[in-house]
Amino acid sequence: MSLIEQAAKRLEQLRQAGVEFPPDPVIPASPKLPPEGNVALQRPASGESVVSETSSHVAPDETKTAAGTVQTGVEGEGVEGERRVVSRQVDIDFRALAAKFILTPDAPRSRIAEEYRVIKRPLLANAMGKGAAPVVDGNLIMVTSALPREGKSFTAVNLAISIAAELDNTVLLVDADVARPSVLNVLELPPAPGLLDLVPRNKTQLSDVLLRTNIEKLTLLPSGTPRERATELLASDAMVALVREMADRYPDRIIIFDSPPLLPTTESRVLATHMGQVILVVQAERTTQSEVQQALHTIESCPVKMVVLNQSRGEPEGSYGYGYGYGYGYGYGNAG
């Protein structure tokens, strides 16, 4: 008989004699470890939020949220090491835009689309350093007018959507007409925090107020929460710093500012000093030549100025069916 058999027989004899033994120890199963480089932190029972990382890195177009998930977003602003917020998504109703003669990504070929292609080409060339002469801050484009209600917001929105169709550029459309904001109204979107919540600087981050749209390369910065002396903020040092931050953040981004009209206000004149290019929208058969010249005189410091004639009477529309016509002038330096 082997030693093991003898020990087992002796153990059985002792049990029959009434000797008690402690229960056999339980050996826990080996825990399943995640693949190398992966860490998953579960939410504690108390409900306290933790950040979970599903891989050793996060893709450039993804940001971590405080809820502990990873969401895809265009913007990921914030200080390194802090939890960052993904910009909010809004959906634009393309059918409603088309009814207002505004470009849509799914629209068939039209005269107005062709006209904006002509308008945007020199702007993009200057923005990307491919123009006839170097243009400092060429990616900063201000759309304004001499007087109110000449169609500057209509032009700014159409231009932004047209540039968003480009393969090599993204667009940020800023509603800087804080006294009479209209970009969200044109796009039929509800009011939202924006520019006035960033200037002067507080705890609000740029990504907190940016609106990603269902037009892939178009992001919006609304005018924001109304407040006293809102127009004076456009001339403040905080606004200048914000413009510089937006201009330098992404090299492929075109930033379009829908600004106040030039003659009734002074804020847009100050804003124009920080722009590389200015578009002056003139309503046909309404704005006088002297008013146009006076408006151009207020933005002499801007290196590039384009004049867009809105609602001009051009050729019959034919099969296009649009009732807006555009003419444009373009030049470097002072415009007469």
VENBELNOR-V615734 format. One record per residue. PSI is psi in radians with two decimals (none if undefined). D_FIRST is the distance of its C-alpha to the first C-alpha in Angstrom with 2 decimals. Layout:
psi->PSI d_first->D_FIRST
psi->PSI d_first->D_FIRST
This chain:
psi->2.35 d_first->0.00
psi->2.95 d_first->3.80
psi->-0.67 d_first->6.73
psi->-0.75 d_first->8.27
psi->-0.68 d_first->6.23
psi->-0.72 d_first->6.57
psi->-0.70 d_first->10.08
psi->-0.69 d_first->10.91
psi->-0.72 d_first->10.25
psi->-0.69 d_first->12.32
psi->-0.70 d_first->14.88
psi->-0.67 d_first->15.43
psi->-0.70 d_first->16.06
psi->-0.69 d_first->18.54
psi->-0.71 d_first->20.30
psi->-0.49 d_first->20.79
psi->-0.05 d_first->22.26
psi->0.13 d_first->24.82
psi->2.25 d_first->23.85
psi->2.48 d_first->25.41
psi->2.58 d_first->24.29
psi->2.67 d_first->26.75
psi->2.68 d_first->26.82
psi->2.37 d_first->25.10
psi->2.52 d_first->27.63
psi->2.18 d_first->29.65
psi->2.01 d_first->30.13
psi->2.59 d_first->33.69
psi->2.60 d_first->34.44
psi->2.30 d_first->36.25
psi->2.55 d_first->40.03
psi->2.07 d_first->42.06
psi->2.52 d_first->44.47
psi->2.79 d_first->47.90
psi->2.70 d_first->48.88
psi->2.32 d_first->50.03
psi->-0.13 d_first->53.55
psi->2.38 d_first->53.44
psi->2.33 d_first->53.46
psi->2.07 d_first->53.87
psi->2.18 d_first->54.76
psi->2.66 d_first->54.63
psi->2.25 d_first->57.46
psi->2.76 d_first->56.58
psi->-0.48 d_first->56.60
psi->-0.21 d_first->59.79
psi->0.03 d_first->61.69
psi->2.36 d_first->62.50
psi->2.46 d_first->63.30
psi->2.75 d_first->61.37
psi->2.25 d_first->62.03
psi->2.46 d_first->59.38
psi->2.20 d_first->59.23
psi->-0.06 d_first->57.87
psi->3.05 d_first->58.06
psi->-0.12 d_first->58.71
psi->2.87 d_first->62.43
psi->2.37 d_first->65.06
psi->2.64 d_first->67.53
psi->-0.55 d_first->71.11
psi->0.38 d_first->72.45
psi->2.59 d_first->69.84
psi->2.63 d_first->69.87
psi->2.37 d_first->67.47
psi->2.79 d_first->68.61
psi->-0.35 d_first->67.97
psi->-0.12 d_first->66.19
psi->0.31 d_first->63.29
psi->2.95 d_first->63.98
psi->2.15 d_first->65.46
psi->2.54 d_first->68.68
psi->2.40 d_first->70.88
psi->2.84 d_first->74.35
psi->-0.71 d_first->77.34
psi->2.58 d_first->77.65
psi->1.04 d_first->75.12
psi->2.77 d_first->77.32
psi->2.81 d_first->76.07
psi->2.49 d_first->75.04
psi->2.30 d_first->71.91
psi->-0.26 d_first->68.89
psi->2.74 d_first->70.54
psi->2.42 d_first->69.72
psi->2.66 d_first->72.24
psi->2.41 d_first->73.94
psi->2.39 d_first->74.52
psi->2.57 d_first->78.15
psi->2.53 d_first->78.99
psi->2.35 d_first->79.51
psi->2.61 d_first->82.71
psi->2.23 d_first->83.83
psi->2.36 d_first->87.40
psi->1.83 d_first->89.10
psi->-0.60 d_first->90.39
psi->-0.67 d_first->92.66
psi->-0.65 d_first->94.39
psi->-0.77 d_first->94.92
psi->-0.59 d_first->96.41
psi->-0.36 d_first->98.89
psi->0.21 d_first->100.12
psi->0.57 d_first->100.54
psi->2.46 d_first->97.54
psi->2.57 d_first->95.32
psi->2.63 d_first->91.91
psi->-0.48 d_first->89.13
psi->0.17 d_first->89.28
psi->2.57 d_first->93.08
psi->2.97 d_first->94.90
psi->2.34 d_first->97.19
psi->2.88 d_first->100.17
psi->-0.75 d_first->103.19
psi->-0.61 d_first->101.97
psi->-0.71 d_first->98.64
psi->-0.67 d_first->100.59
psi->-0.68 d_first->102.84
psi->-0.46 d_first->99.93
psi->-0.70 d_first->98.45
psi->-0.73 d_first->101.75
psi->-0.70 d_first->101.79
psi->-0.40 d_first->98.23
psi->-0.93 d_first->98.37
psi->-0.55 d_first->100.41
psi->-0.79 d_first->98.50
psi->-0.65 d_first->95.15
psi->-0.76 d_first->96.61
psi->-0.69 d_first->97.75
psi->-0.60 d_first->94.49
psi->0.20 d_first->92.43
psi->0.47 d_first->94.86
psi->0.24 d_first->96.29
psi->-3.06 d_first->99.79
psi->-0.50 d_first->103.09
psi->2.66 d_first->102.63
psi->2.41 d_first->99.74
psi->2.01 d_first->99.47
psi->2.34 d_first->97.78
psi->0.70 d_first->95.55
psi->-0.33 d_first->96.36
psi->-0.04 d_first->93.36
psi->1.96 d_first->95.08
psi->2.14 d_first->97.53
psi->2.28 d_first->99.74
psi->2.13 d_first->101.41
psi->-3.00 d_first->104.49
psi->2.95 d_first->108.02
psi->-0.73 d_first->111.44
psi->2.87 d_first->111.63
psi->2.76 d_first->109.30
psi->0.77 d_first->108.49
psi->-0.04 d_first->109.04
psi->0.36 d_first->105.64
psi->-0.70 d_first->103.62
psi->-0.69 d_first->100.48
psi->-0.77 d_first->100.79
psi->-0.74 d_first->101.05
psi->-0.77 d_first->98.16
psi->-0.82 d_first->95.78
psi->-0.70 d_first->96.82
psi->-0.75 d_first->96.55
psi->-0.76 d_first->93.07
psi->-0.65 d_first->91.84
psi->-0.76 d_first->93.47
psi->-0.56 d_first->91.85
psi->-0.35 d_first->88.45
psi->-0.20 d_first->88.67
psi->2.61 d_first->88.59
psi->-0.46 d_first->85.44
psi->0.09 d_first->85.60
psi->2.57 d_first->86.64
psi->2.83 d_first->85.55
psi->2.35 d_first->88.09
psi->2.05 d_first->88.35
psi->2.04 d_first->91.29
psi->2.19 d_first->92.49
psi->1.64 d_first->94.88
psi->0.07 d_first->96.95
psi->1.31 d_first->99.91
psi->-0.37 d_first->98.72
psi->-0.64 d_first->102.03
psi->1.19 d_first->101.98
psi->2.48 d_first->98.51
psi->-0.08 d_first->98.37
psi->-0.84 d_first->95.51
psi->-0.60 d_first->93.15
psi->-0.75 d_first->96.03
psi->-0.70 d_first->96.75
psi->0.01 d_first->93.10
psi->0.84 d_first->93.04
psi->2.62 d_first->90.21
psi->2.78 d_first->90.10
psi->2.64 d_first->90.93
psi->2.73 d_first->88.12
psi->2.70 d_first->87.64
psi->-2.26 d_first->88.70
psi->-0.80 d_first->91.06
psi->-0.24 d_first->92.58
psi->-0.15 d_first->89.12
psi->-0.47 d_first->88.47
psi->2.13 d_first->91.86
psi->2.84 d_first->92.10
psi->2.40 d_first->88.50
psi->-2.67 d_first->86.08
psi->-0.16 d_first->82.42
psi->2.25 d_first->82.97
psi->2.75 d_first->81.44
psi->-0.73 d_first->83.00
psi->-0.32 d_first->80.01
psi->-0.46 d_first->80.42
psi->-0.14 d_first->83.75
psi->2.53 d_first->83.56
psi->1.99 d_first->83.45
psi->2.45 d_first->81.68
psi->2.97 d_first->83.37
psi->0.09 d_first->82.49
psi->1.97 d_first->84.69
psi->-0.78 d_first->81.98
psi->0.31 d_first->83.73
psi->2.17 d_first->85.97
psi->2.54 d_first->85.23
psi->2.53 d_first->87.65
psi->1.77 d_first->88.59
psi->2.97 d_first->90.70
psi->-0.54 d_first->93.50
psi->-2.92 d_first->91.45
psi->2.16 d_first->92.26
psi->2.50 d_first->96.04
psi->2.89 d_first->97.27
psi->2.58 d_first->100.48
psi->0.61 d_first->101.89
psi->-0.69 d_first->99.50
psi->-0.51 d_first->101.86
psi->-0.39 d_first->102.16
psi->-0.48 d_first->98.45
psi->-0.43 d_first->99.14
psi->0.07 d_first->101.24
psi->2.82 d_first->98.76
psi->-0.56 d_first->96.76
psi->-0.65 d_first->93.56
psi->-0.72 d_first->94.60
psi->-0.76 d_first->95.30
psi->-0.69 d_first->91.84
psi->-0.73 d_first->90.23
psi->-0.74 d_first->92.18
psi->-0.71 d_first->91.03
psi->-0.79 d_first->87.40
psi->-0.65 d_first->87.62
psi->-0.62 d_first->89.52
psi->-0.13 d_first->87.08
psi->-0.81 d_first->83.76
psi->2.17 d_first->83.50
psi->-0.37 d_first->85.53
psi->0.05 d_first->85.69
psi->2.31 d_first->86.89
psi->2.23 d_first->90.48
psi->2.10 d_first->91.57
psi->2.16 d_first->94.49
psi->2.05 d_first->96.32
psi->1.81 d_first->98.46
psi->2.95 d_first->100.87
psi->2.79 d_first->103.92
psi->2.71 d_first->107.34
psi->-0.70 d_first->109.22
psi->-0.70 d_first->112.66
psi->-0.30 d_first->111.94
psi->2.95 d_first->109.17
psi->-0.26 d_first->108.38
psi->-0.71 d_first->104.56
psi->-0.49 d_first->104.16
psi->-0.70 d_first->106.48
psi->-0.76 d_first->104.16
psi->-0.62 d_first->101.12
psi->-0.47 d_first->102.92
psi->-0.29 d_first->103.06
psi->0.04 d_first->99.26
psi->2.64 d_first->99.24
psi->-0.51 d_first->99.35
psi->2.51 d_first->101.02
psi->2.33 d_first->103.10
psi->2.13 d_first->104.05
psi->1.99 d_first->107.25
psi->2.23 d_first->107.52
psi->2.18 d_first->111.14
psi->2.21 d_first->112.14
psi->2.46 d_first->114.79
psi->0.39 d_first->118.25
psi->-0.96 d_first->117.37
psi->2.29 d_first->116.73
psi->2.81 d_first->119.82
psi->-0.66 d_first->119.99
psi->-0.64 d_first->120.86
psi->-0.67 d_first->117.77
psi->-0.79 d_first->115.58
psi->-0.68 d_first->117.21
psi->-0.71 d_first->116.83
psi->-0.75 d_first->113.14
psi->-0.60 d_first->112.55
psi->-0.54 d_first->114.41
psi->-0.27 d_first->111.89
psi->0.61 d_first->108.97
psi->-0.51 d_first->110.66
psi->-0.32 d_first->107.81
psi->2.28 d_first->105.34
psi->-0.54 d_first->105.24
psi->2.26 d_first->104.88
psi->2.35 d_first->106.59
psi->2.43 d_first->106.61
psi->2.17 d_first->108.95
psi->2.16 d_first->107.81
psi->2.03 d_first->110.50
psi->2.46 d_first->109.09
psi->0.71 d_first->110.53
psi->2.69 d_first->113.07
psi->1.82 d_first->114.96
psi->-2.65 d_first->113.76
psi->2.77 d_first->113.68
psi->2.51 d_first->112.93
psi->-0.38 d_first->109.23
psi->-2.30 d_first->109.12
psi->-0.18 d_first->105.71
psi->-0.73 d_first->103.98
psi->0.25 d_first->105.38
psi->2.53 d_first->105.11
psi->0.20 d_first->108.04
psi->2.40 d_first->107.37
psi->2.67 d_first->108.81
psi->2.42 d_first->108.24
psi->2.83 d_first->110.18
psi->2.64 d_first->109.07
psi->2.72 d_first->110.39
psi->2.45 d_first->108.39
psi->2.81 d_first->109.14
psi->2.64 d_first->108.11
psi->-2.59 d_first->109.71
psi->2.41 d_first->112.61
psi->2.31 d_first->113.53
psi->none d_first->117.10
